[in-house]
């Protein structure tokens, strides 16, 4: 009961709780993926393919449920490519 109250208070006062930090990669993917899906509709055609690769990577990350080490080689390549593009084009993610 104390933990729930503590996490509630942290969310209320700082916008997130320590619980969000336990699997920060998942928390970030859950935040980024729906926004990339919407962004895809307003980005330039040149950027769209890159955004598609990012979306594919975050979908795999979320479907892996923290077990990224057990991904197939193909999925590992998709994740690596998508995350590399996310890092490379991060400053260009605006409409």
C-alpha positions as a Markdown table, in Angstrom:
| # | Residue | x | y | z |
|---|---|---|---|---|
| 1 | Unk | 0.0 | 0.0 | 0.0 |
| 2 | Unk | 2.8 | 2.4 | 0.9 |
| 3 | Unk | 4.5 | 1.8 | -2.6 |
| 4 | Unk | 1.3 | 2.6 | -4.4 |
| 5 | Unk | 0.9 | 5.8 | -2.5 |
| 6 | Unk | 4.6 | 6.7 | -3.0 |
| 7 | Unk | 4.3 | 6.1 | -6.8 |
| 8 | Unk | 1.1 | 8.1 | -6.9 |
| 9 | Unk | 2.8 | 11.0 | -5.1 |
| 10 | Unk | 5.9 | 10.9 | -7.4 |
| 11 | Unk | 3.6 | 11.0 | -10.5 |
| 12 | Unk | 1.7 | 13.9 | -9.0 |
| 13 | Unk | 4.7 | 15.9 | -8.0 |
| 14 | Unk | 7.3 | 15.1 | -10.8 |
| 15 | Unk | 5.2 | 13.6 | -13.6 |
| 16 | Unk | 6.6 | 10.0 | -13.3 |
| 17 | Unk | 7.4 | 7.5 | -10.6 |
| 18 | Unk | 10.3 | 5.3 | -9.8 |
| 19 | Unk | 8.2 | 2.5 | -11.2 |
| 20 | Unk | 8.7 | 4.0 | -14.6 |
| 21 | Unk | 12.4 | 3.6 | -14.2 |
| 22 | Unk | 12.4 | -0.2 | -13.7 |
| 23 | Unk | 12.1 | -0.8 | -17.5 |
| 24 | Unk | 13.0 | 2.6 | -18.8 |
| 25 | Unk | 13.5 | 1.2 | -22.3 |
| 26 | Unk | 9.9 | 0.0 | -22.3 |
| 27 | Unk | 8.6 | 3.3 | -20.8 |
| 28 | Unk | 10.4 | 5.3 | -23.5 |
| 29 | Unk | 9.1 | 3.0 | -26.2 |
| 30 | Unk | 5.5 | 3.3 | -24.9 |
| 31 | Unk | 5.8 | 7.1 | -25.0 |
| 32 | Unk | 7.6 | 7.3 | -28.4 |
| 33 | Unk | 5.7 | 4.8 | -30.5 |
| 34 | Unk | 2.2 | 6.3 | -30.6 |
| 35 | Unk | 3.8 | 9.7 | -31.3 |
| 36 | Unk | 5.9 | 8.4 | -34.2 |
| 37 | Unk | 2.8 | 6.9 | -35.7 |
| 38 | Unk | 1.0 | 10.2 | -35.8 |
| 39 | Unk | 4.2 | 12.0 | -36.8 |
| 40 | Unk | 4.5 | 9.7 | -39.8 |
| 41 | Unk | 1.4 | 11.5 | -41.3 |
| 42 | Unk | 2.9 | 14.9 | -41.1 |
| 43 | Unk | 6.5 | 14.4 | -41.9 |
| 44 | Unk | 8.2 | 14.9 | -45.3 |
| 45 | Unk | 8.2 | 12.0 | -47.8 |
| 46 | Unk | 12.0 | 11.9 | -47.4 |
| 47 | Unk | 11.6 | 11.3 | -43.7 |
| 48 | Unk | 8.8 | 8.8 | -43.9 |
| 49 | Unk | 10.9 | 5.7 | -44.6 |
| 50 | Unk | 13.1 | 6.6 | -41.7 |
| 51 | Unk | 10.1 | 7.0 | -39.4 |
| 52 | Unk | 8.8 | 3.6 | -40.6 |
| 53 | Unk | 12.0 | 2.0 | -39.5 |
| 54 | Unk | 11.8 | 3.7 | -36.1 |
| 55 | Unk | 8.2 | 2.5 | -35.7 |
| 56 | Unk | 9.2 | -1.0 | -36.6 |
| 57 | Unk | 12.0 | -1.0 | -34.0 |
| 58 | Unk | 9.8 | 0.3 | -31.2 |
| 59 | Unk | 7.1 | -2.2 | -32.0 |
| 60 | Unk | 9.6 | -5.0 | -31.7 |
| 61 | Unk | 10.9 | -3.6 | -28.4 |
| 62 | Unk | 7.4 | -3.5 | -26.9 |
| 63 | Unk | 6.5 | -7.0 | -28.2 |
| 64 | Unk | 9.7 | -8.5 | -26.8 |
| 65 | Unk | 8.6 | -7.5 | -23.3 |
| 66 | Unk | 12.1 | -6.9 | -22.0 |
| 67 | Unk | 13.6 | -10.0 | -23.7 |
| 68 | Unk | 15.6 | -8.2 | -26.4 |
| 69 | Unk | 18.5 | -10.7 | -26.1 |
| 70 | Unk | 16.2 | -13.5 | -27.3 |
| 71 | Unk | 15.1 | -11.7 | -30.5 |
| 72 | Unk | 15.7 | -13.3 | -33.9 |
| 73 | Unk | 18.7 | -12.1 | -35.9 |
| 74 | Unk | 16.3 | -10.3 | -38.3 |
| 75 | Unk | 14.5 | -8.5 | -35.4 |
| 76 | Unk | 17.8 | -7.5 | -33.9 |
| 77 | Unk | 18.8 | -5.9 | -37.2 |
| 78 | Unk | 15.4 | -4.1 | -37.5 |
| 79 | Unk | 15.8 | -2.8 | -33.9 |
| 80 | Unk | 19.4 | -1.7 | -34.5 |
| 81 | Unk | 18.5 | 0.1 | -37.7 |
| 82 | Unk | 15.4 | 1.8 | -36.2 |
| 83 | Unk | 17.2 | 3.0 | -33.1 |
| 84 | Unk | 20.2 | 4.2 | -35.1 |
| 85 | Unk | 17.8 | 6.2 | -37.3 |
| 86 | Unk | 16.0 | 7.5 | -34.2 |
| 87 | Unk | 19.3 | 8.8 | -32.8 |
| 88 | Unk | 20.4 | 10.2 | -36.2 |
| 89 | Unk | 17.2 | 12.0 | -37.0 |
| 90 | Unk | 16.1 | 12.9 | -33.5 |
| 91 | Unk | 16.6 | 16.6 | -34.0 |
| 92 | Unk | 14.6 | 16.4 | -37.2 |
| 93 | Unk | 11.4 | 15.0 | -35.6 |
| 94 | Unk | 9.2 | 18.0 | -36.0 |
| 95 | Unk | 6.4 | 19.1 | -38.3 |
